[in-house]
Amino acid sequence: MIFDLDGTLVQTREASWRVFEKISAAHHLGIEDAEQFYEMFANNFFVSLRSLCRDAEHAHAVEADFMRSLGSDYAPAMIPGMVDIVKALVPHATLAVLSSNSTGVIRRILRENSLAYCFSHVFGGDVEPDKSRGIQRFLDDAAQGTGRRCQAFYDESAMGSPVPAQSTAIITDTVGDVEAAVKSGIRAIGVAWGMHTEEQLLAAGAEFVAIWPQEILAHLFGAVPPKSNSCACPATPAPPSLDGSSSRPRALRRTAGAKALQARMTSSKPYPQESAPPEPPTSSTVVPQQARGAETDSELLLAVTRTMR
């Protein structure tokens, strides 16, 4: 299953136009409104972009500037429901992303939505600007049938045999992608919430156009596939810790451990916050072993209680 990114997984119309509007003005490309920009996706976007440039040198400069701007200024929201669709497909298909956007932008968006390890392959516009060639590269990969289960490693239990073209489908919002799919001999499923209308996508050769994300699963499986525990991605991303790992599980373990300690030490009471802990015994003071243990437990509980606050 190959997913387009912009307009399919994320809401792109306004977000991408705001970025391109500045590029068009800076390079005098003549694209002055959003509708003109959207029409560029009827063909391969980069082909449309190059047709607006004076020569190859100008085209290279425009593309480089546009990619830099996407990396710094492009921050689209996910299409509601598409995170669940991706995770529902993980146990049943090898997933890939094929996009005109840069690999860095794709990486950032997928990681922010805890989807990076759901996908086995990513072909960004900086890796393969031609969608037809990107599809063919995916089909020609001898291990393209090997997927992931939302974890960093690939599924080593999979056979990894090539999958027939007719068992591969692209999910997209643009006529250009549908035409590339038809040319490559794979199936094309459109979505109605992106750049092009349901009528345009069907006319280009899409076998079906989803009005709601959940229709994708119903069309592919005849019914929504059963829930599976194979996808290990969290529902929402955990805030990163200083060492780059997730801090939420550590915090939960710490809180649970503190509560368990407090439950075991019901016989000891923490000191009031305004009271200082007792002075440690001197060498001349004889403290029974049981009293010393209770005193140590109380100090530990006080420290834990303060941490929990």
Backbone as CSV, one residue per row, in Angstrom:
resi,resn,N_x,N_y,N_z,CA_x,CA_y,CA_z,C_x,C_y,C_z
1,MET,0.845,-1.181,0.000,0.000,0.000,0.000,0.892,1.246,0.000
2,ILE,0.753,2.080,-1.036,1.576,3.287,-1.170,0.703,4.500,-0.865
3,PHE,1.132,5.315,0.061,0.396,6.527,0.427,1.086,7.755,-0.134
4,ASP,0.311,8.608,-0.771,0.766,9.982,-0.988,0.709,10.690,0.366
5,LEU,1.494,11.726,0.544,1.508,12.443,1.828,0.572,13.649,1.804
6,ASP,0.915,14.634,0.988,0.219,15.922,0.998,-1.164,15.803,0.387
7,GLY,-2.176,16.174,1.143,-3.544,16.096,0.669,-4.183,14.747,0.894
8,THR,-3.377,13.743,1.247,-3.891,12.401,1.506,-3.775,12.067,2.986
9,LEU,-2.565,12.140,3.512,-2.362,11.930,4.946,-2.478,13.226,5.732
10,VAL,-2.090,14.338,5.124,-2.112,15.627,5.830,-2.896,16.663,5.032
11,GLN,-3.388,17.663,5.742,-4.145,18.753,5.129,-3.154,19.738,4.508
12,THR,-3.139,19.784,3.189,-2.032,20.461,2.516,-2.409,21.724,1.756
13,ARG,-3.656,21.898,1.387,-4.002,22.957,0.436,-3.509,24.319,0.905
14,GLU,-3.945,24.756,2.053,-3.554,26.083,2.537,-2.104,26.111,2.975
15,ALA,-1.664,25.041,3.660,-0.299,25.020,4.190,0.741,25.080,3.077
16,SER,0.528,24.310,2.001,1.498,24.310,0.911,1.417,25.593,0.079
17,TRP,0.206,26.138,-0.100,0.079,27.374,-0.863,0.767,28.526,-0.146
18,ARG,0.670,28.589,1.158,1.340,29.672,1.902,2.851,29.635,1.697
19,VAL,3.402,28.416,1.576,4.842,28.294,1.319,5.156,28.680,-0.126
20,PHE,4.370,28.153,-1.078,4.684,28.377,-2.492,4.420,29.813,-2.925
21,GLU,3.485,30.482,-2.299,3.167,31.857,-2.663,4.407,32.743,-2.583
22,LYS,5.216,32.541,-1.560,6.442,33.339,-1.397,7.472,32.965,-2.459
23,ILE,7.542,31.679,-2.798,8.494,31.227,-3.817,8.124,31.811,-5.182
24,SER,6.839,31.779,-5.499,6.385,32.313,-6.785,6.700,33.796,-6.915
25,ALA,6.463,34.542,-5.840,6.743,35.984,-5.876,8.241,36.252,-6.000
26,ALA,9.043,35.507,-5.243,10.489,35.736,-5.236,11.128,35.396,-6.585
27,HIS,10.598,34.399,-7.272,11.198,33.939,-8.532,10.375,34.333,-9.759
28,HIS,9.329,35.152,-9.546,8.519,35.667,-10.659,7.954,34.531,-11.519
29,LEU,7.294,33.572,-10.880,6.755,32.412,-11.588,5.369,32.657,-12.153
30,GLY,4.689,33.711,-11.726,3.387,34.062,-12.273,2.219,33.321,-11.654
31,ILE,2.444,32.548,-10.594,1.344,31.869,-9.887,0.880,32.808,-8.781
32,GLU,-0.309,33.395,-8.976,-0.740,34.480,-8.085,-1.883,34.106,-7.155
33,ASP,-2.510,32.955,-7.357,-3.575,32.552,-6.431,-3.521,31.045,-6.200
34,ALA,-4.253,30.615,-5.184,-4.190,29.213,-4.766,-4.703,28.267,-5.849
35,GLU,-5.728,28.648,-6.580,-6.290,27.761,-7.592,-5.275,27.457,-8.698
36,GLN,-4.507,28.476,-9.101,-3.456,28.239,-10.085,-2.434,27.238,-9.557
37,PHE,-2.112,27.369,-8.285,-1.158,26.451,-7.651,-1.705,25.027,-7.634
38,TYR,-2.966,24.865,-7.281,-3.555,23.525,-7.218,-3.575,22.857,-8.590
39,GLU,-3.738,23.660,-9.653,-3.763,23.100,-11.002,-2.414,22.486,-11.391
40,MET,-1.343,22.886,-10.722,-0.022,22.348,-11.017,0.073,20.859,-10.686
41,PHE,-0.825,20.362,-9.849,-0.787,18.959,-9.439,-1.552,18.051,-10.392
42,ALA,-2.174,18.618,-11.423,-2.847,17.791,-12.420,-1.819,16.928,-13.156
43,ASN,-0.615,17.450,-13.294,0.509,16.695,-13.840,1.469,16.432,-12.681
44,ASN,2.607,15.812,-12.933,3.640,15.739,-11.905,4.021,17.151,-11.498
45,PHE,4.059,17.413,-10.186,4.257,18.781,-9.708,5.567,19.367,-10.220
46,PHE,6.637,18.582,-10.218,7.935,19.122,-10.617,7.983,19.405,-12.113
47,VAL,7.264,18.635,-12.894,7.164,18.940,-14.331,6.458,20.277,-14.519
48,SER,5.362,20.475,-13.772,4.637,21.751,-13.856,5.515,22.911,-13.392
49,LEU,6.281,22.689,-12.335,7.128,23.752,-11.796,8.208,24.147,-12.802
50,ARG,8.833,23.168,-13.430,9.906,23.459,-14.386,9.385,24.195,-15.612
51,SER,8.118,23.959,-15.959,7.555,24.642,-17.131,7.396,26.139,-16.879
52,LEU,7.418,26.560,-15.626,7.290,27.977,-15.289,8.634,28.702,-15.264
53,CYS,9.720,27.941,-15.354,11.058,28.523,-15.188,11.694,28.863,-16.542
54,ARG,12.651,29.768,-16.501,13.286,30.247,-17.730,14.154,29.176,-18.369
55,ASP,14.927,28.467,-17.528,15.852,27.451,-18.036,16.153,26.470,-16.909
56,ALA,17.043,25.534,-17.183,17.356,24.489,-16.209,17.993,25.062,-14.941
57,GLU,18.836,26.086,-15.118,19.480,26.694,-13.944,18.446,27.368,-13.043
58,HIS,17.519,28.096,-13.666,16.457,28.747,-12.899,15.591,27.698,-12.194
59,ALA,15.265,26.609,-12.895,14.440,25.553,-12.310,15.119,24.932,-11.092
60,HIS,16.427,24.716,-11.197,17.170,24.132,-10.077,17.124,25.059,-8.859
61,ALA,17.281,26.354,-9.086,17.255,27.315,-7.987,15.874,27.381,-7.339
62,VAL,14.828,27.345,-8.166,13.459,27.399,-7.640,13.158,26.152,-6.814
63,GLU,13.510,24.986,-7.346,13.252,23.736,-6.626,13.984,23.713,-5.287
64,ALA,15.238,24.134,-5.294,16.024,24.136,-4.063,15.424,25.092,-3.027
65,ASP,14.985,26.257,-3.487,14.384,27.234,-2.579,13.062,26.720,-2.016
66,PHE,12.288,26.073,-2.876,11.002,25.532,-2.440,11.194,24.422,-1.404
67,MET,12.148,23.539,-1.642,12.415,22.456,-0.701,12.900,22.988,0.645
68,ARG,13.730,24.015,0.601,14.194,24.617,1.865,13.034,25.225,2.629
69,SER,12.143,25.884,1.916,10.990,26.513,2.568,10.039,25.473,3.147
70,LEU,9.865,24.359,2.451,9.035,23.291,2.997,9.622,22.766,4.302
71,GLY,10.946,22.619,4.311,11.595,22.095,5.502,11.442,22.982,6.718
72,SER,11.376,24.292,6.498,11.332,25.214,7.638,9.931,25.730,7.958
73,ASP,9.063,25.865,6.947,7.785,26.564,7.154,6.543,25.696,7.003
74,TYR,6.688,24.494,6.497,5.520,23.655,6.189,5.152,22.820,7.415
75,ALA,3.972,23.054,7.976,3.546,22.348,9.184,2.067,21.991,9.090
76,PRO,1.696,21.039,8.235,0.284,20.689,8.059,-0.223,19.774,9.171
77,ALA,-1.531,19.805,9.393,-2.165,18.892,10.346,-2.550,17.599,9.631
78,MET,-2.634,16.503,10.384,-3.081,15.233,9.819,-4.553,15.313,9.430
79,ILE,-4.935,14.578,8.397,-6.351,14.401,8.070,-6.996,13.607,9.214
80,PRO,-8.085,14.085,9.809,-8.716,13.343,10.911,-9.057,11.912,10.497
81,GLY,-8.608,10.954,11.286,-8.900,9.551,11.021,-7.819,8.793,10.283
82,MET,-6.872,9.492,9.633,-5.891,8.783,8.818,-4.830,8.067,9.643
83,VAL,-4.552,8.536,10.858,-3.624,7.810,11.729,-4.174,6.415,12.015
84,ASP,-5.457,6.327,12.321,-6.081,5.033,12.594,-6.071,4.137,11.361
85,ILE,-6.255,4.719,10.186,-6.260,3.933,8.951,-4.890,3.302,8.728
86,VAL,-3.843,4.089,8.893,-2.483,3.568,8.719,-2.223,2.428,9.692
87,LYS,-2.548,2.633,10.956,-2.273,1.604,11.965,-3.112,0.347,11.738
88,ALA,-4.317,0.514,11.212,-5.154,-0.652,10.927,-4.587,-1.477,9.775
89,LEU,-3.862,-0.825,8.856,-3.313,-1.528,7.699,-1.980,-2.212,7.993
90,VAL,-1.299,-1.793,9.049,0.035,-2.322,9.351,0.080,-3.850,9.376
91,PRO,-0.854,-4.537,10.037,-0.759,-6.006,10.075,-1.078,-6.689,8.745
92,HIS,-1.617,-5.946,7.796,-2.136,-6.566,6.580,-1.363,-6.205,5.315
93,ALA,-0.489,-5.218,5.362,0.161,-4.755,4.134,1.510,-4.123,4.436
94,THR,2.375,-4.140,3.427,3.607,-3.361,3.478,3.272,-1.937,3.069
95,LEU,3.654,-0.971,3.895,3.269,0.423,3.665,4.468,1.246,3.200
96,ALA,4.193,2.157,2.269,5.221,3.056,1.758,4.621,4.446,1.587
97,VAL,5.492,5.454,1.531,5.103,6.834,1.227,5.796,7.245,-0.063
98,LEU,5.026,7.806,-0.982,5.555,8.330,-2.245,5.050,9.750,-2.381
99,SER,5.965,10.723,-2.276,5.543,12.121,-2.187,6.501,13.029,-2.930
100,SER,5.969,14.162,-3.409,6.819,15.191,-3.999,7.532,16.009,-2.927
101,ASN,7.124,15.855,-1.687,7.741,16.595,-0.594,9.115,16.020,-0.284
102,SER,9.896,16.747,0.511,11.244,16.296,0.830,11.218,15.202,1.883
103,THR,12.237,14.368,1.869,12.325,13.274,2.830,12.375,13.802,4.256
104,GLY,13.053,14.923,4.465,13.126,15.498,5.806,11.771,15.922,6.337
105,VAL,10.941,16.516,5.475,9.595,16.922,5.886,8.737,15.691,6.182
106,ILE,8.821,14.684,5.322,8.062,13.455,5.548,8.450,12.832,6.886
107,ARG,9.732,12.768,7.136,10.233,12.193,8.399,9.681,12.951,9.602
108,ARG,9.730,14.284,9.527,9.248,15.091,10.656,7.760,14.862,10.906
109,ILE,6.956,14.868,9.855,5.509,14.721,10.011,5.160,13.333,10.552
110,LEU,5.785,12.294,10.003,5.475,10.940,10.461,5.923,10.714,11.897
111,ARG,7.070,11.257,12.264,7.544,11.072,13.642,6.676,11.834,14.635
112,GLU,6.254,13.033,14.263,5.405,13.816,15.167,4.068,13.127,15.420
113,ASN,3.644,12.275,14.500,2.365,11.576,14.644,2.539,10.088,14.951
114,SER,3.741,9.699,15.394,4.044,8.317,15.803,3.754,7.311,14.692
115,LEU,4.087,7.676,13.451,3.828,6.791,12.314,5.099,6.385,11.566
116,ALA,6.261,6.884,11.970,7.478,6.672,11.185,7.763,5.192,10.956
117,TYR,7.603,4.372,11.990,7.951,2.958,11.884,6.796,2.093,11.386
118,CYS,5.706,2.725,10.964,4.640,1.972,10.284,4.992,1.752,8.817
119,PHE,5.905,2.570,8.283,6.226,2.536,6.857,7.577,1.874,6.622
120,SER,7.622,1.037,5.595,8.860,0.336,5.248,9.713,1.115,4.254
121,HIS,9.072,1.948,3.431,9.782,2.681,2.384,9.255,4.103,2.310
122,VAL,10.142,5.032,2.011,9.754,6.427,1.778,10.514,6.931,0.553
123,PHE,9.776,7.393,-0.447,10.370,8.016,-1.633,9.929,9.472,-1.648
124,GLY,10.801,10.368,-1.186,10.516,11.796,-1.217,10.893,12.394,-2.558
125,GLY,10.465,13.637,-2.785,10.760,14.306,-4.040,12.239,14.531,-4.260
126,ASP,13.019,14.604,-3.175,14.460,14.762,-3.309,15.144,13.431,-3.617
127,VAL,14.456,12.319,-3.391,14.993,10.996,-3.704,14.546,10.548,-5.100
128,GLU,13.245,10.728,-5.384,12.689,10.342,-6.680,11.553,11.287,-7.047
129,PRO,11.833,12.334,-7.836,10.788,13.312,-8.181,9.722,12.779,-9.128
130,ASP,10.011,11.722,-9.878,9.060,11.164,-10.836,8.238,10.076,-10.149
131,LYS,6.913,10.278,-10.017,6.070,9.327,-9.314,6.037,7.961,-10.020
132,SER,6.006,7.943,-11.343,5.985,6.674,-12.079,7.239,5.861,-11.791
133,ARG,8.372,6.517,-11.781,9.624,5.819,-11.490,9.684,5.401,-10.029
134,GLY,9.095,6.210,-9.135,9.052,5.831,-7.725,8.233,4.563,-7.518
135,ILE,7.093,4.471,-8.188,6.264,3.262,-8.108,7.033,2.064,-8.639
136,GLN,7.730,2.244,-9.755,8.476,1.134,-10.343,9.617,0.692,-9.437
137,ARG,10.275,1.645,-8.782,11.345,1.283,-7.846,10.796,0.444,-6.700
138,PHE,9.608,0.783,-6.238,8.979,0.005,-5.175,8.657,-1.407,-5.668
139,LEU,8.104,-1.524,-6.877,7.742,-2.832,-7.420,8.966,-3.693,-7.711
140,ASP,10.073,-3.059,-8.102,11.280,-3.799,-8.463,12.094,-4.249,-7.258
141,ASP,11.799,-3.725,-6.083,12.550,-4.093,-4.882,12.234,-5.547,-4.523
142,ALA,13.258,-6.384,-4.496,13.048,-7.810,-4.242,12.440,-8.074,-2.875
143,ALA,12.632,-7.147,-1.936,12.121,-7.333,-0.574,10.954,-6.409,-0.277
144,GLN,10.275,-5.924,-1.318,9.199,-4.957,-1.064,8.030,-5.556,-0.322
145,GLY,7.936,-6.894,-0.264,6.864,-7.512,0.506,7.141,-7.602,1.987
146,THR,8.341,-7.178,2.407,8.701,-7.217,3.822,8.271,-5.924,4.491
147,GLY,7.428,-6.026,5.494,6.889,-4.827,6.137,7.485,-4.558,7.499
148,ARG,6.826,-3.682,8.208,7.199,-3.334,9.567,5.970,-3.481,10.442
149,ARG,6.190,-3.572,11.724,5.082,-3.663,12.667,5.152,-2.509,13.658
150,CYS,5.423,-1.302,13.117,5.519,-0.088,13.932,6.677,-0.149,14.914
151,GLN,7.720,-0.875,14.561,8.937,-0.913,15.344,10.108,-0.687,14.407
152,ALA,11.265,-0.331,14.971,12.388,0.077,14.131,12.856,-1.038,13.204
153,PHE,12.832,-2.276,13.672,13.320,-3.373,12.847,12.255,-3.815,11.844
154,TYR,12.722,-4.437,10.769,11.811,-4.961,9.756,11.355,-6.363,10.150
155,ASP,10.213,-6.767,9.629,9.615,-8.047,9.979,10.412,-9.180,9.335
156,GLU,11.298,-9.794,10.118,12.176,-10.830,9.575,11.441,-12.142,9.314
157,SER,10.240,-12.279,9.860,9.483,-13.513,9.636,8.773,-13.508,8.286
158,ALA,8.707,-12.350,7.632,8.025,-12.253,6.340,8.862,-12.917,5.255
159,MET,8.179,-13.463,4.270,8.872,-14.139,3.175,9.661,-13.152,2.317
160,GLY,9.111,-11.941,2.150,9.822,-10.940,1.369,9.775,-11.164,-0.125
161,SER,8.855,-11.995,-0.591,8.766,-12.246,-2.029,8.086,-11.070,-2.720
162,PRO,8.391,-10.826,-4.000,7.758,-9.709,-4.711,6.245,-9.848,-4.753
163,VAL,5.562,-8.730,-4.677,4.098,-8.705,-4.698,3.655,-8.291,-6.099
164,PRO,2.700,-8.980,-6.702,2.243,-8.599,-8.051,1.727,-7.160,-8.077
165,ALA,1.875,-6.536,-9.225,1.464,-5.137,-9.354,-0.002,-4.945,-8.980
166,GLN,-0.859,-5.893,-9.352,-2.284,-5.745,-9.082,-2.620,-5.948,-7.607
167,SER,-1.642,-6.378,-6.807,-1.831,-6.471,-5.360,-1.265,-5.246,-4.653
168,THR,-0.841,-4.261,-5.433,-0.306,-3.013,-4.900,-1.243,-1.874,-5.275
169,ALA,-1.478,-0.972,-4.340,-2.377,0.161,-4.596,-1.761,1.436,-4.047
170,ILE,-2.064,2.547,-4.695,-1.678,3.861,-4.192,-2.931,4.571,-3.712
171,ILE,-2.815,5.276,-2.610,-3.896,6.106,-2.082,-3.465,7.551,-2.250
172,THR,-4.241,8.331,-2.992,-3.785,9.659,-3.379,-4.947,10.614,-3.597
173,ASP,-4.603,11.898,-3.650,-5.617,12.932,-3.877,-5.446,13.630,-5.210
174,THR,-4.465,13.198,-6.037,-4.193,13.946,-7.263,-4.338,13.095,-8.520
175,VAL,-4.758,13.758,-9.602,-4.900,13.118,-10.906,-3.556,12.589,-11.392
176,GLY,-2.488,13.352,-11.180,-1.160,12.928,-11.636,-0.740,11.598,-11.033
177,ASP,-1.002,11.403,-9.750,-0.650,10.140,-9.100,-1.492,8.990,-9.632
178,VAL,-2.781,9.242,-9.864,-3.654,8.196,-10.407,-3.153,7.778,-11.789
179,GLU,-2.801,8.741,-12.615,-2.304,8.420,-13.958,-0.992,7.646,-13.892
180,ALA,-0.126,8.006,-12.934,1.134,7.276,-12.759,0.866,5.836,-12.329
181,ALA,-0.133,5.643,-11.479,-0.483,4.300,-11.023,-1.010,3.453,-12.181
182,VAL,-1.909,4.030,-12.971,-2.475,3.307,-14.119,-1.375,2.923,-15.100
183,LYS,-0.451,3.833,-15.334,0.661,3.577,-16.237,1.544,2.447,-15.725
184,SER,1.672,2.356,-14.405,2.541,1.341,-13.800,1.833,0.012,-13.587
185,GLY,0.534,-0.037,-13.805,-0.208,-1.275,-13.664,-0.653,-1.608,-12.256
186,ILE,-0.614,-0.615,-11.339,-1.094,-0.856,-9.983,-2.468,-0.205,-9.805
187,ARG,-3.130,-0.534,-8.716,-4.455,0.014,-8.443,-4.328,1.432,-7.889
188,ALA,-5.370,2.230,-8.104,-5.386,3.609,-7.599,-6.685,3.847,-6.843
189,ILE,-6.546,4.336,-5.614,-7.693,4.680,-4.774,-7.576,6.167,-4.446
190,GLY,-8.593,6.920,-4.784,-8.562,8.358,-4.554,-9.180,8.738,-3.221
191,VAL,-8.871,9.947,-2.778,-9.520,10.537,-1.600,-10.080,11.887,-2.011
192,ALA,-11.267,12.206,-1.516,-11.994,13.380,-2.001,-11.644,14.661,-1.255
193,TRP,-10.767,14.588,-0.244,-10.511,15.769,0.604,-9.229,16.508,0.220
194,GLY,-8.612,16.151,-0.905,-7.340,16.765,-1.255,-7.431,17.758,-2.390
195,MET,-6.479,17.689,-3.306,-6.353,18.669,-4.382,-7.455,18.546,-5.434
196,HIS,-7.831,17.320,-5.796,-8.743,17.120,-6.924,-10.036,16.455,-6.496
197,THR,-11.069,16.673,-7.296,-12.410,16.227,-6.940,-12.589,14.736,-7.220
198,GLU,-13.673,14.199,-6.672,-14.010,12.799,-6.910,-14.166,12.530,-8.400
199,GLU,-14.837,13.428,-9.113,-15.061,13.251,-10.548,-13.742,13.245,-11.324
200,GLN,-12.833,14.141,-10.976,-11.545,14.200,-11.663,-10.732,12.929,-11.438
201,LEU,-10.735,12.423,-10.215,-9.957,11.232,-9.891,-10.518,9.991,-10.579
202,LEU,-11.834,9.870,-10.613,-12.454,8.733,-11.297,-12.191,8.785,-12.796
203,ALA,-12.255,9.989,-13.367,-12.002,10.140,-14.799,-10.558,9.777,-15.150
204,ALA,-9.638,10.005,-14.209,-8.224,9.696,-14.456,-7.941,8.198,-14.338
205,GLY,-8.860,7.439,-13.737,-8.661,5.994,-13.653,-8.710,5.407,-12.266
206,ALA,-9.060,6.207,-11.244,-9.170,5.658,-9.893,-10.315,4.649,-9.835
207,GLU,-10.090,3.520,-9.184,-11.139,2.496,-9.079,-12.191,2.861,-8.045
208,PHE,-11.834,3.775,-7.124,-12.745,4.172,-6.046,-12.206,5.461,-5.456
209,VAL,-13.122,6.319,-4.968,-12.710,7.546,-4.281,-13.413,7.586,-2.925
210,ALA,-12.637,7.649,-1.874,-13.183,7.673,-0.517,-13.606,9.088,-0.148
211,ILE,-14.783,9.196,0.425,-15.249,10.482,0.946,-14.813,10.649,2.395
212,TRP,-14.739,9.526,3.126,-14.261,9.516,4.515,-13.112,8.516,4.614
213,PRO,-12.137,8.746,5.487,-11.012,7.811,5.611,-11.427,6.366,5.847
214,GLN,-12.475,6.147,6.656,-12.869,4.775,6.987,-13.321,3.985,5.757
215,GLU,-13.725,4.674,4.697,-14.137,3.982,3.480,-12.973,3.262,2.798
216,ILE,-11.770,3.701,3.062,-10.602,3.048,2.463,-10.541,1.589,2.908
217,LEU,-10.691,1.359,4.194,-10.652,-0.004,4.726,-11.829,-0.825,4.214
218,ALA,-13.011,-0.223,4.196,-14.193,-0.938,3.731,-14.037,-1.354,2.265
219,HIS,-13.434,-0.476,1.448,-13.242,-0.806,0.037,-12.204,-1.914,-0.140
220,LEU,-11.110,-1.854,0.632,-10.034,-2.825,0.460,-10.407,-4.212,0.967
221,PHE,-11.124,-4.256,2.082,-11.374,-5.533,2.743,-12.819,-6.000,2.635
222,GLY,-13.701,-5.169,2.092,-15.108,-5.524,2.089,-15.764,-5.242,3.412
223,ALA,-14.969,-5.002,4.421,-15.411,-4.623,5.771,-14.179,-4.133,6.499
224,VAL,-14.361,-3.437,7.593,-13.221,-2.955,8.370,-12.498,-4.159,8.948
225,PRO,-11.165,-4.291,8.726,-10.444,-5.454,9.226,-10.454,-5.508,10.742
226,PRO,-10.349,-6.695,11.326,-10.350,-6.798,12.780,-9.167,-6.077,13.390
227,LYS,-9.367,-5.582,14.604,-8.290,-4.891,15.294,-7.164,-5.869,15.591
228,SER,-5.953,-5.375,15.502,-4.791,-6.221,15.756,-3.856,-5.506,16.703
229,ASN,-3.134,-6.277,17.502,-2.156,-5.692,18.424,-0.777,-5.612,17.799
230,SER,-0.682,-5.827,16.460,0.623,-5.855,15.817,1.265,-4.481,15.732
231,CYS,0.469,-3.421,15.768,1.027,-2.072,15.699,1.354,-1.596,17.102
232,ALA,2.653,-1.345,17.358,3.095,-0.976,18.694,3.195,0.527,18.896
233,CYS,2.764,1.312,17.897,2.864,2.763,18.026,1.931,3.269,19.117
234,PRO,2.371,4.233,19.942,1.465,4.814,20.925,0.384,5.643,20.254
235,ALA,-0.720,5.850,20.964,-1.820,6.638,20.401,-1.405,8.074,20.159
236,THR,-0.608,8.634,21.080,-0.096,9.991,20.925,1.380,9.992,21.242
237,PRO,2.176,10.839,20.594,3.604,10.855,20.860,3.886,11.262,22.299
238,ALA,4.864,10.584,22.933,5.290,10.964,24.278,6.292,12.101,24.186
239,PRO,6.312,13.030,25.149,7.278,14.128,25.093,8.689,13.592,25.198
240,PRO,9.617,14.119,24.389,10.981,13.594,24.415,11.707,13.986,25.694
241,SER,12.606,13.099,26.147,13.434,13.418,27.309,14.742,14.009,26.814
242,LEU,15.628,14.359,27.738,16.872,14.993,27.356,17.771,14.060,26.559
243,ASP,17.652,12.749,26.815,18.501,11.811,26.080,17.869,11.343,24.787
244,GLY,16.709,11.957,24.402,16.073,11.618,23.144,15.077,10.493,23.231
245,SER,14.983,9.820,24.376,14.013,8.743,24.520,12.731,9.279,25.102
246,SER,11.710,8.449,25.150,10.428,8.878,25.683,10.498,9.002,27.190
247,SER,10.067,10.147,27.745,10.127,10.355,29.184,8.864,9.906,29.877
248,ARG,7.768,9.720,29.135,6.514,9.393,29.780,6.539,8.046,30.499
249,PRO,7.004,6.926,29.833,7.046,5.658,30.553,7.887,5.723,31.821
250,ARG,9.005,6.456,31.780,9.853,6.563,32.957,9.121,7.276,34.086
251,ALA,8.396,8.332,33.745,7.648,9.066,34.758,6.545,8.202,35.363
252,LEU,5.881,7.430,34.514,4.823,6.551,35.017,5.391,5.496,35.949
253,ARG,6.551,4.929,35.582,7.165,3.922,36.453,7.565,4.538,37.782
254,ARG,8.097,5.776,37.731,8.528,6.427,38.957,7.344,6.689,39.886
255,THR,6.234,7.173,39.304,5.045,7.433,40.112,4.482,6.148,40.698
256,ALA,4.435,5.089,39.867,3.918,3.816,40.354,4.795,3.266,41.471
257,GLY,6.116,3.384,41.316,7.026,2.908,42.354,6.865,3.683,43.644
258,ALA,6.656,5.001,43.514,6.485,5.828,44.715,5.209,5.454,45.461
259,LYS,4.140,5.215,44.703,2.879,4.836,45.340,2.995,3.477,46.019
260,ALA,3.715,2.543,45.360,3.898,1.230,45.974,4.702,1.326,47.260
261,LEU,5.740,2.168,47.252,6.536,2.365,48.464,5.702,2.963,49.572
262,GLN,4.869,3.929,49.210,4.016,4.560,50.211,3.032,3.554,50.809
263,ALA,2.520,2.658,49.974,1.581,1.652,50.469,2.248,0.681,51.428
264,ARG,3.524,0.355,51.162,4.224,-0.599,52.024,4.622,0.011,53.361
265,MET,4.662,1.330,53.398,5.175,2.013,54.590,4.064,2.730,55.336
266,THR,2.923,2.107,55.423,1.778,2.753,56.067,2.030,3.012,57.543
267,SER,2.962,2.264,58.123,3.240,2.478,59.547,4.083,3.706,59.796
268,SER,4.740,4.208,58.758,5.578,5.394,58.909,4.853,6.591,58.339
269,LYS,5.014,7.744,58.963,4.378,8.964,58.499,5.435,9.967,58.087
270,PRO,5.255,10.653,57.000,6.239,11.661,56.592,6.226,12.840,57.546
271,TYR,7.354,13.467,57.651,7.428,14.660,58.476,6.619,15.767,57.851
272,PRO,6.010,16.622,58.634,5.353,17.808,58.066,6.361,18.600,57.246
273,GLN,5.860,19.269,56.221,6.753,19.969,55.313,7.595,21.011,56.027
274,GLU,7.017,21.631,57.085,7.777,22.691,57.744,8.760,22.154,58.757
275,SER,8.694,20.844,59.054,9.589,20.279,60.059,10.833,19.737,59.397
276,ALA,11.936,19.878,60.090,13.184,19.327,59.584,13.326,17.908,60.090
277,PRO,13.983,17.023,59.354,14.193,15.665,59.824,15.082,15.672,61.061
278,PRO,14.949,14.681,61.934,15.734,14.659,63.173,17.213,14.549,62.884
279,GLU,17.998,15.035,63.823,19.439,14.953,63.702,19.868,13.495,63.717
280,PRO,20.829,13.112,62.912,21.301,11.731,62.941,21.905,11.408,64.301
281,PRO,21.803,10.188,64.744,22.344,9.824,66.056,23.852,9.928,66.086
282,THR,24.362,10.345,67.226,25.811,10.424,67.413,26.326,9.068,67.851
283,SER,27.632,8.975,67.884,28.246,7.706,68.249,27.923,7.312,69.679
284,SER,27.584,8.304,70.517,27.295,8.006,71.913,25.828,7.664,72.138
285,THR,25.016,7.856,71.055,23.592,7.584,71.193,23.307,6.159,70.780
286,VAL,22.606,5.449,71.587,22.246,4.078,71.270,20.816,4.084,70.729
287,VAL,20.658,3.685,69.445,19.356,3.657,68.811,19.042,2.215,68.459
288,PRO,17.922,1.688,68.925,17.566,0.314,68.569,17.473,0.144,67.053
289,GLN,17.798,-1.072,66.541,17.793,-1.325,65.101,16.431,-1.035,64.486
290,GLN,15.328,-1.406,65.160,13.989,-1.180,64.623,13.699,0.300,64.478
291,ALA,14.141,1.100,65.477,13.919,2.552,65.416,14.705,3.174,64.270
292,ARG,15.978,2.701,64.114,16.782,3.249,63.013,16.124,2.944,61.668
293,GLY,15.560,1.760,61.494,14.897,1.409,60.241,13.688,2.278,59.983
294,ALA,12.882,2.517,61.029,11.701,3.356,60.866,12.088,4.778,60.511
295,GLU,13.206,5.248,61.144,13.663,6.612,60.882,14.111,6.755,59.426
296,THR,14.859,5.757,58.920,15.318,5.793,57.536,14.145,5.735,56.568
297,ASP,13.178,4.872,56.875,12.002,4.771,56.023,11.254,6.082,55.962
298,SER,11.153,6.764,57.093,10.433,8.037,57.122,11.131,9.086,56.278
299,GLU,12.460,9.126,56.345,13.217,10.089,55.536,13.026,9.799,54.043
300,LEU,13.074,8.513,53.691,12.892,8.145,52.292,11.493,8.500,51.795
301,LEU,10.487,8.218,52.622,9.120,8.532,52.236,8.919,10.026,52.073
302,LEU,9.557,10.820,52.967,9.453,12.269,52.845,10.031,12.744,51.516
303,ALA,11.190,12.198,51.113,11.804,12.597,49.854,10.932,12.212,48.665
304,VAL,10.360,11.004,48.718,9.504,10.552,47.631,8.253,11.411,47.536
305,THR,7.673,11.753,48.692,6.451,12.565,48.705,6.712,13.926,48.084
306,ARG,7.855,14.517,48.418,8.205,15.828,47.854,8.394,15.731,46.334
307,THR,9.007,14.616,45.872,9.219,14.423,44.428,7.889,14.323,43.696
308,MET,6.936,13.595,44.314,5.626,13.413,43.682,4.867,14.717,43.572
309,ARG,5.079,15.626,44.552,4.410,16.931,44.468,4.933,17.701,43.266
